Amino acid sequence: MSTFKQTQKSLHFKKIPARYLGIVMPFILSFFISGIISAILTIKNGGFQSGVFFIWLSSWGLAWSIAFPSVLIMLPIVRRFVGLIVEPTNH
């Protein structure tokens, strides 16, 4: 059995209902994207100085508090725009 399947079997937890997909996906996406971008900008602007982890963590908290609601607001607008420029599939 592969390591992935073993890990998957050991992670038994109750899944979030599908109706929350519209909140959970932006929540997780904004978490990672804001973390990556804030880390890059923190290191770019201050270098690897003493305490850079805590500076980044503070910046990440602020960035995420803005990113998550921004994604929730912008997602419907972006979906409409993408619908205008992308040909739909014919099923």
C-alpha contacts under 8 A as a table, 3 or more apart, distances in Angstrom:
res1	aa1	res2	aa2	distance
1	M	5	K	6.58
1	M	6	Q	6.77
2	S	5	K	5.34
2	S	6	Q	6.33
3	T	6	Q	5.05
3	T	7	T	6.10
4	F	7	T	5.11
4	F	8	Q	6.00
5	K	8	Q	4.88
5	K	9	K	6.09
6	Q	9	K	5.17
6	Q	10	S	6.33
7	T	10	S	5.16
7	T	11	L	6.36
8	Q	11	L	5.32
8	Q	12	H	7.75
9	K	12	H	6.65
16	I	20	Y	6.97
17	P	20	Y	5.96
17	P	21	L	7.67
18	A	21	L	5.40
19	R	22	G	7.30
20	Y	23	I	5.47
20	Y	24	V	6.04
21	L	24	V	5.09
21	L	25	M	5.80
22	G	25	M	6.05
22	G	26	P	6.89
23	I	26	P	5.68
23	I	27	F	6.07
23	I	72	L	7.56
24	V	27	F	4.98
24	V	28	I	6.19
25	M	28	I	5.35
25	M	29	L	5.96
26	P	29	L	4.99
26	P	30	S	5.75
26	P	68	F	6.58
26	P	71	V	6.23
26	P	72	L	6.67
27	F	30	S	5.45
27	F	31	F	6.16
27	F	68	F	5.95
28	I	31	F	4.98
28	I	32	F	6.44
29	L	32	F	5.46
29	L	33	I	6.08
30	S	33	I	5.18
30	S	34	S	5.66
30	S	64	W	6.48
30	S	67	A	5.73
30	S	68	F	5.37
30	S	71	V	7.18
31	F	34	S	5.63
31	F	35	G	6.15
31	F	64	W	6.15
31	F	68	F	7.54
32	F	35	G	5.09
32	F	36	I	6.14
33	I	36	I	5.20
33	I	37	I	6.10
34	S	37	I	5.25
34	S	38	S	5.82
34	S	60	W	6.33
34	S	63	A	5.81
34	S	64	W	5.58
34	S	67	A	6.68
35	G	38	S	5.30
35	G	39	A	6.03
35	G	60	W	5.48
35	G	63	A	7.83
35	G	64	W	7.52
36	I	39	A	5.23
36	I	40	I	6.28
37	I	40	I	5.18
37	I	41	L	6.16
38	S	41	L	5.15
38	S	42	T	5.84
38	S	56	W	6.55
38	S	59	S	6.23
38	S	60	W	5.58
38	S	63	A	7.02
39	A	42	T	5.12
39	A	43	I	6.14
39	A	56	W	5.76
39	A	60	W	7.52
40	I	43	I	5.37
40	I	44	K	5.98
41	L	44	K	4.91
41	L	45	N	5.93
42	T	45	N	5.37
42	T	46	G	5.89
42	T	47	G	7.26
42	T	52	V	7.57
42	T	55	I	7.35
42	T	56	W	5.82
42	T	59	S	7.66
43	I	46	G	5.25
43	I	47	G	4.44
43	I	48	F	6.05
43	I	52	V	7.44
44	K	47	G	5.65
46	G	49	Q	6.67
46	G	52	V	7.77
47	G	52	V	7.77
48	F	52	V	6.13
49	Q	52	V	5.51
51	G	54	F	5.51
51	G	55	I	6.38
52	V	55	I	4.99
52	V	56	W	5.98
53	F	56	W	5.11
53	F	57	L	6.08
54	F	57	L	4.90
54	F	58	S	6.16
55	I	58	S	5.28
55	I	59	S	6.24
56	W	59	S	4.97
56	W	60	W	5.89
57	L	60	W	4.98
57	L	61	G	6.22
58	S	61	G	5.23
58	S	62	L	6.53
59	S	62	L	5.25
59	S	63	A	6.05
60	W	63	A	4.94
60	W	64	W	5.88
61	G	64	W	5.27
61	G	65	S	6.15
62	L	65	S	5.20
62	L	66	I	6.55
63	A	66	I	5.30
63	A	67	A	5.90
64	W	67	A	4.77
64	W	68	F	5.89
65	S	68	F	6.06
65	S	69	P	7.21
66	I	69	P	6.01
66	I	70	S	6.15
67	A	70	S	5.02
67	A	71	V	6.05
68	F	71	V	5.26
68	F	72	L	6.38
69	P	72	L	4.98
69	P	73	I	6.18
70	S	73	I	5.13
70	S	74	M	5.95
71	V	74	M	5.08
71	V	75	L	5.62
72	L	75	L	5.62
72	L	76	P	7.75
73	I	76	P	6.88
73	I	77	I	7.64
74	M	77	I	5.25
74	M	78	V	6.05
75	L	78	V	5.12
75	L	79	R	6.08
76	P	79	R	5.07
76	P	80	R	6.32
77	I	80	R	5.26
77	I	81	F	6.28
78	V	81	F	5.01
78	V	82	V	6.00
79	R	82	V	5.14
79	R	83	G	6.09
80	R	83	G	5.01
80	R	84	L	6.49
81	F	84	L	5.15
81	F	85	I	6.68
82	V	85	I	5.25
82	V	86	V	5.81
83	G	86	V	5.46
83	G	87	E	7.41
83	G	88	P	7.58
84	L	87	E	7.90
